[in-house]
Structure formats: C-alpha cells, structure tokens
Amino acid sequence: MLNENIKAIRKQRGLSQEELAIRLHVVRQTVSKWEKGVSQTKGY
C-alpha cells in the first residue's frame, strides 16, 4: 500500500527519513507515521 511504497522508494533513493522529511518540508515523525500507516497523506 501507500506506506510500503513510500518506504521502498525512500530506501531505493538512499534517503533517511530525516532527509526525505527535509525535502518534503515536513518533520521526520510525519514520514515515520506515513511509513507505519498511522497517518495518510491528503489528496490535494
């Protein structure tokens, strides 16, 4: 699902959660929640 895709793509690109968070202008905890499936992204 979405959480698995986020984690897989992040790892393929060699990014840490912190690095991805910086690029997306969110905090690292947000990326962690996305990857755990705790929080979903909003479809804007």
C-alpha angles and dihedrals in degrees: 000000000000094000091053091048093051092051094044095050092045091053093044089057092047095241127147119222088255093053092049091048091053092050091050095042094239133113121266091247089063091056090048091052091048091052092048091048091240094121128031126211116247117242104238 
